[in-house]
Amino acid sequence: MEEESAALRVLRSGQLSQGPEVEAFENEFCRFVGLPSGHAVALSSGTAALFLALWALGAENRKVSFPGYVCSALRHAVNMVGGFESIVDVAEGSPIADLKKIEKSQIAIIPHMYGIPADMSSFEDM
């Protein structure tokens, strides 16, 4: 039970969001996705991850498009970074954001809703 031993080491160290175990996890993730070590950052929550991604995209004072029905963490992250919410209607007969309604100059968060994947190929063309 390697995972159980690793979890116990982290709990006993008292370093849940920093320390050698987290650094080892980040570097293992880098190896998994083919990045050099040191190019991944483990965060303590989805809200923190969304905030960091939006910050890296320069979302301050910019519109961030997403469908109206999303987790509150996304809305909080947009507000924390100083961006402006731009609610996009969903496509007819689908819970997925209508990509045709997103302006090219905007930042867009396109969630895959209810296990239905968004058509990212049309998004990549933007």
mmCIF file of the C-alpha atoms, coordinates in Angstrom:
data_MODEL
# 
_entry.id   MODEL 
# 
loop_
_atom_site.group_PDB 
_atom_site.id 
_atom_site.type_symbol 
_atom_site.label_atom_id 
_atom_site.label_alt_id 
_atom_site.label_comp_id 
_atom_site.label_asym_id 
_atom_site.label_entity_id 
_atom_site.label_seq_id 
_atom_site.pdbx_PDB_ins_code 
_atom_site.Cartn_x 
_atom_site.Cartn_y 
_atom_site.Cartn_z 
_atom_site.occupancy 
_atom_site.B_iso_or_equiv 
_atom_site.pdbx_formal_charge 
_atom_site.auth_seq_id 
_atom_site.auth_comp_id 
_atom_site.auth_asym_id 
_atom_site.auth_atom_id 
_atom_site.pdbx_PDB_model_num 
ATOM 1   C CA . MET A 1 1   ? 0.000   0.000  0.000   1.00 0.00 ? 1   MET A CA 1 
ATOM 2   C CA . GLU A 1 2   ? 2.388   2.634  -1.297  1.00 0.00 ? 2   GLU A CA 1 
ATOM 3   C CA . GLU A 1 3   ? -0.329  5.319  -1.426  1.00 0.00 ? 3   GLU A CA 1 
ATOM 4   C CA . GLU A 1 4   ? -1.295  4.744  2.208   1.00 0.00 ? 4   GLU A CA 1 
ATOM 5   C CA . SER A 1 5   ? 2.338   5.030  3.332   1.00 0.00 ? 5   SER A CA 1 
ATOM 6   C CA . ALA A 1 6   ? 2.768   8.242  1.335   1.00 0.00 ? 6   ALA A CA 1 
ATOM 7   C CA . ALA A 1 7   ? -0.425  9.727  2.792   1.00 0.00 ? 7   ALA A CA 1 
ATOM 8   C CA . LEU A 1 8   ? 0.704   8.880  6.332   1.00 0.00 ? 8   LEU A CA 1 
ATOM 9   C CA . ARG A 1 9   ? 4.130   10.465 5.705   1.00 0.00 ? 9   ARG A CA 1 
ATOM 10  C CA . VAL A 1 10  ? 2.460   13.698 4.584   1.00 0.00 ? 10  VAL A CA 1 
ATOM 11  C CA . LEU A 1 11  ? -0.001  13.754 7.491   1.00 0.00 ? 11  LEU A CA 1 
ATOM 12  C CA . ARG A 1 12  ? 2.730   13.079 10.038  1.00 0.00 ? 12  ARG A CA 1 
ATOM 13  C CA . SER A 1 13  ? 4.979   15.769 8.552   1.00 0.00 ? 13  SER A CA 1 
ATOM 14  C CA . GLY A 1 14  ? 2.302   18.431 9.060   1.00 0.00 ? 14  GLY A CA 1 
ATOM 15  C CA . GLN A 1 15  ? 3.111   19.836 5.605   1.00 0.00 ? 15  GLN A CA 1 
ATOM 16  C CA . LEU A 1 16  ? -0.060  19.226 3.626   1.00 0.00 ? 16  LEU A CA 1 
ATOM 17  C CA . SER A 1 17  ? 0.464   21.817 0.897   1.00 0.00 ? 17  SER A CA 1 
ATOM 18  C CA . GLN A 1 18  ? 4.266   22.180 0.848   1.00 0.00 ? 18  GLN A CA 1 
ATOM 19  C CA . GLY A 1 19  ? 7.344   20.122 1.527   1.00 0.00 ? 19  GLY A CA 1 
ATOM 20  C CA . PRO A 1 20  ? 9.306   17.285 -0.059  1.00 0.00 ? 20  PRO A CA 1 
ATOM 21  C CA . GLU A 1 21  ? 6.316   15.008 -0.738  1.00 0.00 ? 21  GLU A CA 1 
ATOM 22  C CA . VAL A 1 22  ? 4.502   17.771 -2.632  1.00 0.00 ? 22  VAL A CA 1 
ATOM 23  C CA . GLU A 1 23  ? 7.651   18.601 -4.602  1.00 0.00 ? 23  GLU A CA 1 
ATOM 24  C CA . ALA A 1 24  ? 8.089   14.916 -5.455  1.00 0.00 ? 24  ALA A CA 1 
ATOM 25  C CA . PHE A 1 25  ? 4.445   14.770 -6.611  1.00 0.00 ? 25  PHE A CA 1 
ATOM 26  C CA . GLU A 1 26  ? 4.913   17.889 -8.771  1.00 0.00 ? 26  GLU A CA 1 
ATOM 27  C CA . ASN A 1 27  ? 8.025   16.433 -10.407 1.00 0.00 ? 27  ASN A CA 1 
ATOM 28  C CA . GLU A 1 28  ? 6.361   13.060 -10.972 1.00 0.00 ? 28  GLU A CA 1 
ATOM 29  C CA . PHE A 1 29  ? 3.466   14.893 -12.638 1.00 0.00 ? 29  PHE A CA 1 
ATOM 30  C CA . CYS A 1 30  ? 5.983   16.711 -14.856 1.00 0.00 ? 30  CYS A CA 1 
ATOM 31  C CA . ARG A 1 31  ? 7.474   13.381 -15.920 1.00 0.00 ? 31  ARG A CA 1 
ATOM 32  C CA . PHE A 1 32  ? 3.971   12.020 -16.588 1.00 0.00 ? 32  PHE A CA 1 
ATOM 33  C CA . VAL A 1 33  ? 3.024   14.891 -18.937 1.00 0.00 ? 33  VAL A CA 1 
ATOM 34  C CA . GLY A 1 34  ? 6.485   15.262 -20.482 1.00 0.00 ? 34  GLY A CA 1 
ATOM 35  C CA . LEU A 1 35  ? 7.573   18.539 -18.880 1.00 0.00 ? 35  LEU A CA 1 
ATOM 36  C CA . PRO A 1 36  ? 10.906  19.327 -17.241 1.00 0.00 ? 36  PRO A CA 1 
ATOM 37  C CA . SER A 1 37  ? 10.961  19.032 -13.454 1.00 0.00 ? 37  SER A CA 1 
ATOM 38  C CA . GLY A 1 38  ? 9.859   22.192 -11.686 1.00 0.00 ? 38  GLY A CA 1 
ATOM 39  C CA . HIS A 1 39  ? 7.176   23.113 -14.243 1.00 0.00 ? 39  HIS A CA 1 
ATOM 40  C CA . ALA A 1 40  ? 4.140   22.012 -12.198 1.00 0.00 ? 40  ALA A CA 1 
ATOM 41  C CA . VAL A 1 41  ? 2.587   23.591 -9.124  1.00 0.00 ? 41  VAL A CA 1 
ATOM 42  C CA . ALA A 1 42  ? 0.317   21.626 -6.794  1.00 0.00 ? 42  ALA A CA 1 
ATOM 43  C CA . LEU A 1 43  ? -2.374  23.817 -5.263  1.00 0.00 ? 43  LEU A CA 1 
ATOM 44  C CA . SER A 1 44  ? -4.653  23.330 -2.294  1.00 0.00 ? 44  SER A CA 1 
ATOM 45  C CA . SER A 1 45  ? -7.993  23.800 -4.081  1.00 0.00 ? 45  SER A CA 1 
ATOM 46  C CA . GLY A 1 46  ? -9.762  24.089 -7.401  1.00 0.00 ? 46  GLY A CA 1 
ATOM 47  C CA . THR A 1 47  ? -10.452 27.752 -6.682  1.00 0.00 ? 47  THR A CA 1 
ATOM 48  C CA . ALA A 1 48  ? -6.727  28.390 -6.230  1.00 0.00 ? 48  ALA A CA 1 
ATOM 49  C CA . ALA A 1 49  ? -5.994  26.523 -9.469  1.00 0.00 ? 49  ALA A CA 1 
ATOM 50  C CA . LEU A 1 50  ? -8.596  28.531 -11.398 1.00 0.00 ? 50  LEU A CA 1 
ATOM 51  C CA . PHE A 1 51  ? -7.287  31.791 -9.911  1.00 0.00 ? 51  PHE A CA 1 
ATOM 52  C CA . LEU A 1 52  ? -3.701  30.951 -10.879 1.00 0.00 ? 52  LEU A CA 1 
ATOM 53  C CA . ALA A 1 53  ? -4.717  29.958 -14.417 1.00 0.00 ? 53  ALA A CA 1 
ATOM 54  C CA . LEU A 1 54  ? -6.701  33.178 -14.862 1.00 0.00 ? 54  LEU A CA 1 
ATOM 55  C CA . TRP A 1 55  ? -3.866  35.242 -13.404 1.00 0.00 ? 55  TRP A CA 1 
ATOM 56  C CA . ALA A 1 56  ? -1.403  33.590 -15.811 1.00 0.00 ? 56  ALA A CA 1 
ATOM 57  C CA . LEU A 1 57  ? -3.736  34.446 -18.706 1.00 0.00 ? 57  LEU A CA 1 
ATOM 58  C CA . GLY A 1 58  ? -3.822  38.097 -17.650 1.00 0.00 ? 58  GLY A CA 1 
ATOM 59  C CA . ALA A 1 59  ? -7.529  38.097 -16.782 1.00 0.00 ? 59  ALA A CA 1 
ATOM 60  C CA . GLU A 1 60  ? -7.427  41.262 -14.668 1.00 0.00 ? 60  GLU A CA 1 
ATOM 61  C CA . ASN A 1 61  ? -9.807  43.842 -16.187 1.00 0.00 ? 61  ASN A CA 1 
ATOM 62  C CA . ARG A 1 62  ? -10.771 41.389 -18.963 1.00 0.00 ? 62  ARG A CA 1 
ATOM 63  C CA . LYS A 1 63  ? -13.953 39.483 -19.723 1.00 0.00 ? 63  LYS A CA 1 
ATOM 64  C CA . VAL A 1 64  ? -13.934 35.815 -18.791 1.00 0.00 ? 64  VAL A CA 1 
ATOM 65  C CA . SER A 1 65  ? -16.656 33.874 -20.608 1.00 0.00 ? 65  SER A CA 1 
ATOM 66  C CA . PHE A 1 66  ? -18.352 30.793 -19.191 1.00 0.00 ? 66  PHE A CA 1 
ATOM 67  C CA . PRO A 1 67  ? -21.863 29.321 -19.091 1.00 0.00 ? 67  PRO A CA 1 
ATOM 68  C CA . GLY A 1 68  ? -24.255 30.561 -16.426 1.00 0.00 ? 68  GLY A CA 1 
ATOM 69  C CA . TYR A 1 69  ? -24.430 27.233 -14.613 1.00 0.00 ? 69  TYR A CA 1 
ATOM 70  C CA . VAL A 1 70  ? -20.961 26.542 -13.206 1.00 0.00 ? 70  VAL A CA 1 
ATOM 71  C CA . CYS A 1 71  ? -19.446 25.813 -9.813  1.00 0.00 ? 71  CYS A CA 1 
ATOM 72  C CA . SER A 1 72  ? -19.092 28.856 -7.584  1.00 0.00 ? 72  SER A CA 1 
ATOM 73  C CA . ALA A 1 73  ? -15.306 28.403 -7.500  1.00 0.00 ? 73  ALA A CA 1 
ATOM 74  C CA . LEU A 1 74  ? -15.070 29.699 -11.066 1.00 0.00 ? 74  LEU A CA 1 
ATOM 75  C CA . ARG A 1 75  ? -17.031 32.850 -10.309 1.00 0.00 ? 75  ARG A CA 1 
ATOM 76  C CA . HIS A 1 76  ? -14.963 33.430 -7.151  1.00 0.00 ? 76  HIS A CA 1 
ATOM 77  C CA . ALA A 1 77  ? -11.691 33.000 -9.071  1.00 0.00 ? 77  ALA A CA 1 
ATOM 78  C CA . VAL A 1 78  ? -12.770 35.493 -11.762 1.00 0.00 ? 78  VAL A CA 1 
ATOM 79  C CA . ASN A 1 79  ? -13.660 38.042 -9.088  1.00 0.00 ? 79  ASN A CA 1 
ATOM 80  C CA . MET A 1 80  ? -10.465 37.424 -7.092  1.00 0.00 ? 80  MET A CA 1 
ATOM 81  C CA . VAL A 1 81  ? -8.286  38.042 -10.160 1.00 0.00 ? 81  VAL A CA 1 
ATOM 82  C CA . GLY A 1 82  ? -10.188 41.233 -11.004 1.00 0.00 ? 82  GLY A CA 1 
ATOM 83  C CA . GLY A 1 83  ? -11.832 39.958 -14.172 1.00 0.00 ? 83  GLY A CA 1 
ATOM 84  C CA . PHE A 1 84  ? -15.370 40.508 -15.407 1.00 0.00 ? 84  PHE A CA 1 
ATOM 85  C CA . GLU A 1 85  ? -17.897 37.699 -15.725 1.00 0.00 ? 85  GLU A CA 1 
ATOM 86  C CA . SER A 1 86  ? -19.316 37.264 -19.215 1.00 0.00 ? 86  SER A CA 1 
ATOM 87  C CA . ILE A 1 87  ? -22.090 34.680 -19.149 1.00 0.00 ? 87  ILE A CA 1 
ATOM 88  C CA . VAL A 1 88  ? -22.470 32.714 -22.384 1.00 0.00 ? 88  VAL A CA 1 
ATOM 89  C CA . ASP A 1 89  ? -25.717 30.984 -23.301 1.00 0.00 ? 89  ASP A CA 1 
ATOM 90  C CA . VAL A 1 90  ? -25.622 27.247 -23.883 1.00 0.00 ? 90  VAL A CA 1 
ATOM 91  C CA . ALA A 1 91  ? -26.061 25.703 -27.316 1.00 0.00 ? 91  ALA A CA 1 
ATOM 92  C CA . GLU A 1 92  ? -29.617 24.700 -28.203 1.00 0.00 ? 92  GLU A CA 1 
ATOM 93  C CA . GLY A 1 93  ? -30.456 21.288 -26.758 1.00 0.00 ? 93  GLY A CA 1 
ATOM 94  C CA . SER A 1 94  ? -27.148 21.076 -24.886 1.00 0.00 ? 94  SER A CA 1 
ATOM 95  C CA . PRO A 1 95  ? -25.742 22.068 -21.488 1.00 0.00 ? 95  PRO A CA 1 
ATOM 96  C CA . ILE A 1 96  ? -22.471 23.089 -23.196 1.00 0.00 ? 96  ILE A CA 1 
ATOM 97  C CA . ALA A 1 97  ? -21.598 26.748 -23.854 1.00 0.00 ? 97  ALA A CA 1 
ATOM 98  C CA . ASP A 1 98  ? -22.357 27.919 -27.392 1.00 0.00 ? 98  ASP A CA 1 
ATOM 99  C CA . LEU A 1 99  ? -18.849 28.573 -28.656 1.00 0.00 ? 99  LEU A CA 1 
ATOM 100 C CA . LYS A 1 100 ? -20.191 30.776 -31.474 1.00 0.00 ? 100 LYS A CA 1 
ATOM 101 C CA . LYS A 1 101 ? -21.232 33.323 -28.853 1.00 0.00 ? 101 LYS A CA 1 
ATOM 102 C CA . ILE A 1 102 ? -17.759 33.797 -27.385 1.00 0.00 ? 102 ILE A CA 1 
ATOM 103 C CA . GLU A 1 103 ? -15.778 36.779 -28.616 1.00 0.00 ? 103 GLU A CA 1 
ATOM 104 C CA . LYS A 1 104 ? -12.283 35.912 -29.812 1.00 0.00 ? 104 LYS A CA 1 
ATOM 105 C CA . SER A 1 105 ? -10.656 38.523 -27.586 1.00 0.00 ? 105 SER A CA 1 
ATOM 106 C CA . GLN A 1 106 ? -12.104 37.016 -24.412 1.00 0.00 ? 106 GLN A CA 1 
ATOM 107 C CA . ILE A 1 107 ? -10.797 34.409 -22.042 1.00 0.00 ? 107 ILE A CA 1 
ATOM 108 C CA . ALA A 1 108 ? -13.155 31.443 -21.998 1.00 0.00 ? 108 ALA A CA 1 
ATOM 109 C CA . ILE A 1 109 ? -13.669 28.618 -19.530 1.00 0.00 ? 109 ILE A CA 1 
ATOM 110 C CA . ILE A 1 110 ? -15.529 25.781 -21.248 1.00 0.00 ? 110 ILE A CA 1 
ATOM 111 C CA . PRO A 1 111 ? -16.624 23.136 -18.733 1.00 0.00 ? 111 PRO A CA 1 
ATOM 112 C CA . HIS A 1 112 ? -17.627 19.663 -19.831 1.00 0.00 ? 112 HIS A CA 1 
ATOM 113 C CA . MET A 1 113 ? -21.087 19.431 -18.272 1.00 0.00 ? 113 MET A CA 1 
ATOM 114 C CA . TYR A 1 114 ? -22.756 16.259 -16.952 1.00 0.00 ? 114 TYR A CA 1 
ATOM 115 C CA . GLY A 1 115 ? -20.169 14.013 -18.583 1.00 0.00 ? 115 GLY A CA 1 
ATOM 116 C CA . ILE A 1 116 ? -20.845 15.534 -22.008 1.00 0.00 ? 116 ILE A CA 1 
ATOM 117 C CA . PRO A 1 117 ? -17.573 16.733 -23.528 1.00 0.00 ? 117 PRO A CA 1 
ATOM 118 C CA . ALA A 1 118 ? -17.526 20.120 -25.226 1.00 0.00 ? 118 ALA A CA 1 
ATOM 119 C CA . ASP A 1 119 ? -16.416 20.157 -28.860 1.00 0.00 ? 119 ASP A CA 1 
ATOM 120 C CA . MET A 1 120 ? -12.946 21.515 -28.206 1.00 0.00 ? 120 MET A CA 1 
ATOM 121 C CA . SER A 1 121 ? -11.970 21.356 -31.895 1.00 0.00 ? 121 SER A CA 1 
ATOM 122 C CA . SER A 1 122 ? -14.244 24.310 -32.650 1.00 0.00 ? 122 SER A CA 1 
ATOM 123 C CA . PHE A 1 123 ? -12.837 26.111 -29.603 1.00 0.00 ? 123 PHE A CA 1 
ATOM 124 C CA . GLU A 1 124 ? -9.254  25.527 -30.766 1.00 0.00 ? 124 GLU A CA 1 
ATOM 125 C CA . ASP A 1 125 ? -10.067 27.319 -34.031 1.00 0.00 ? 125 ASP A CA 1 
ATOM 126 C CA . MET A 1 126 ? -10.666 30.515 -32.073 1.00 0.00 ? 126 MET A CA 1 
# 
